[in-house]
Amino acid sequence: MTIHYISKFDPPYHTERYIAEALAWLGYKVECYEFDHDWDRPEKVKAGDIMLTALPQRFGAAQLQAWKDAGVFLATWYFDWIGADGNGYKGRELAYGAKLKLFDAVFSTDGDTDEWYQLRGIKRFWLPQAVPPEDRVIFDPAHERHDLVFLGHRNGQRRCDMLDAVGKRFDLKVYGDYKQPRLWGRAFCSAVQASKIVLGDNYLNHIPRYWSNRVYVVLAAGGFLLTPRVTGLDAQFTDGKHLVMHDGGDDLFRKIEKWLKRPRDRARIAQNGHREVHRNHTYLHRTVELMTTIEGLR
């Protein structure tokens, strides 16, 4: 049995590469195909194989059905908000919806949307993102140069208003504005370490079990994360032990002021969060869950 992973592996978006490496480490035979460049021979996928992708919308319905009829197990694991309430990220619910019915298993990070999938006859499993199984962070408070940092696009009126309000009261550095490239890898880790508090945010903050992968990567980089409280996040991390959650509005400002005054507690929480994310939230952990589910369905 071969897992044919047909997706996007080009840097700096490494998510699929991390998943492929974790699957290989677990002993699975994985063939990776860059969708736009390598994928031109659907006959490579044989009966009994698994086809995995993060791009369900890119395949024709006829090809997906032909694979199903030939005994191929079709699985997709994607990472954006589908939008059961009609406001999906860049219209994802419209692009994905019809194709997902043809997949044998759908894995997504998009929170409390079970009813949306059930009504469409889609077999969906919630599986959040994670971090690579690496541990290379050196905690050095001497690197701190800003009170707060935000790493991500300055997009959407709500987020812009939040960042503007914080920036008027505190020393805030924003990376990932449209005028500059987003940070990845060592540059991301350095930016995290250069800030006393890393400010979190999600595409939407009111959806249970839906949050940005920024939660995991900031903790993995050794950051003290102050992030919106989302239902379900406390099942993975403990507020005040691994990170700190806020309820928006004045609560955000109160907690910024509080935690800027507590450097030792920030360092303790950052180290706890770093340990926790590597103990329980790496792509090795996620791919075990992925393949356990798939093998139970095949």
MINU-656631 format. One record per residue (C-alpha): residue in three letters; x, y, z. Coordinates in steps of 0.2 Angstrom, whole numbers, plus 5000, padded with zeros to 4 digits. Example, Ala and Ser with C-alpha at 12.3 -4.5 7.8 and 13.67 -1.06 7.14 Angstrom:
ALA506249785039/SER506849955036/
END
This chain:
MET500050005000/THR500650174995/ILE500150345001/HIS500050464986/TYR500150634993/ILE499650754979/SER499750934986/LYS500851084988/PHE502551064995/ASP503451214990/PRO504251335003/PRO503851425014/TYR502251335016/HIS502951175024/THR501351095032/GLU501150955019/ARG503050925020/TYR502950905038/ILE501550785037/ALA502350685023/GLU503950665034/ALA502950615049/LEU502050475039/ALA503750415032/TRP504450415050/LEU502950305055/GLY503450175042/TYR502250215028/LYS502750225010/VAL502450405004/GLU502550474986/CYS502450664986/TYR501850754970/GLU501850944968/PHE500150964961/ASP500551104948/HIS502151024942/ASP502250834945/TRP500450774944/ASP500050714927/ARG499850524928/PRO498350474938/GLU498650294934/LYS500150294947/VAL498750274960/LYS498350084961/ALA496949984970/GLY497249974988/ASP498250134989/ILE497850294998/MET497750464989/LEU497950605001/THR497850794997/ALA497550965005/LEU496851024989/PRO495150934986/GLN494551074975/ARG495851044962/PHE495350874957/GLY493950834944/ALA492450744950/ALA492650614936/GLN494450574942/LEU493950564960/GLN492550444956/ALA493650334944/TRP494950314959/LYS493550264970/ASP492850134958/ALA494550064956/GLY494750034975/VAL495850184980/PHE495450264997/LEU495250454995/ALA495750565010/THR495950755012/TRP496650855026/TYR496551045024/PHE496851185035/ASP495751335032/TRP494051385038/ILE492651315028/GLY491351425034/ALA489751335038/ASP488951505042/GLY489351575024/ASN490951665028/GLY492251535024/TYR494051595020/LYS494151645002/GLY492551554998/ARG493251385003/GLU491451315007/LEU490951344989/ALA492551274981/TYR492651124992/GLY490851074996/ALA490450964980/LYS492150874979/LEU492150824998/LYS490650704995/LEU491850594985/PHE493150574998/ASP493150425010/ALA493850535024/VAL493950715027/PHE495050795040/SER494950975044/THR495451105057/ASP493851205055/GLY493051185071/ASP491251165076/THR490551125058/ASP489950945061/GLU488150985055/TRP488751065039/TYR489650915034/GLN488350785040/LEU486950875030/ARG488050855014/GLY488450675018/ILE490250705021/LYS491250595033/ARG492250725042/PHE493550715057/TRP494250865066/LEU496150865066/PRO497051025070/GLN498751075064/ALA500351045074/VAL502251075074/PRO503750975067/PRO504450855080/GLU505950975083/ASP506651055099/ARG507951185095/VAL507351335105/ILE508651425117/PHE507651535129/ASP508551695131/PRO507651845138/ALA509051955133/HIS508451955115/GLU506852045120/ARG506652205110/HIS504852235110/ASP503452225122/LEU502252135110/VAL502352065093/PHE501052005081/LEU501551875067/GLY500251865053/HIS499351965040/ARG498652135045/ASN496952095036/GLY495152115040/GLN494452265049/ARG494252175066/ARG496052125066/CYS496652295060/ASP495652385073/MET496352275087/LEU498152295082/ASP497852485080/ALA497152495097/VAL498552395105/GLY499852485095/LYS499252655102/ARG499552595120/PHE500952475119/ASP502652445110/LEU501952335096/LYS502952265082/VAL501852185067/TYR502752065055/GLY501851995040/ASP501052165034/TYR500652165016/LYS502152285014/GLN503352155020/PRO503551965019/ARG502951845032/LEU504251765043/TRP504551575044/GLY505851465051/ARG507251535061/ALA506751715057/PHE505051675065/CYS505851605080/SER506951755082/ALA505451875081/VAL504551775094/GLN506051775106/ALA506251965103/SER504651995111/LYS503951995129/ILE502251945123/VAL501651865107/LEU499951925102/GLY498851795095/ASP497251805084/ASN496251685073/TYR495351715057/LEU493751705067/ASN493751705086/HIS491951645090/ILE492051475082/PRO492251325095/ARG493751215091/TYR494351325078/TRP496051425080/SER497551475071/ASN499051365069/ARG499951515076/VAL499551445093/TYR500651295090/VAL502051375081/VAL502251515093/LEU502351395108/ALA503551285098/ALA504651445096/GLY504751475114/GLY503551625115/PHE502351685129/LEU500751685119/LEU499251795124/THR497851735113/PRO495951745112/ARG494951625122/VAL494051495111/THR492951355116/GLY494051195116/LEU495751265117/ASP495751235135/ALA495651045131/GLN497351055123/PHE498251195134/THR497951255151/ASP497651445153/GLY499051525164/LYS500151365163/HIS500551345144/LEU499851515137/VAL498651645143/MET496951675135/HIS495951835134/ASP494151885131/GLY494452035120/GLY494052215123/ASP494652285140/ASP495252105146/LEU496552105132/PHE497252275138/ARG497152215157/LYS498152055153/ILE499452145143/GLU499752265157/LYS499752125170/TRP500952005161/LEU502252145155/LYS502552165174/ARG502951975177/PRO504451925167/ARG504851765178/ASP503051705176/ARG503151735157/ALA504751635156/ARG503951495166/ILE502351485155/ALA503351495139/GLN504451355144/ASN502851255149/GLY502051285133/HIS503551235123/ARG503651075132/GLU501851035130/VAL501751065112/HIS503150945108/ARG502450815120/ASN500750815112/HIS500550925097/THR501850875084/TYR501450805066/LEU501950635072/HIS500550645085/ARG499350705071/THR499850575058/VAL499550435071/GLU497750495073/LEU497550525054/MET498150345050/THR497250265064/THR495650335058/ILE495950295039/GLU496450115043/GLY494850095054/LEU493850145038/ARG494750045025/
END
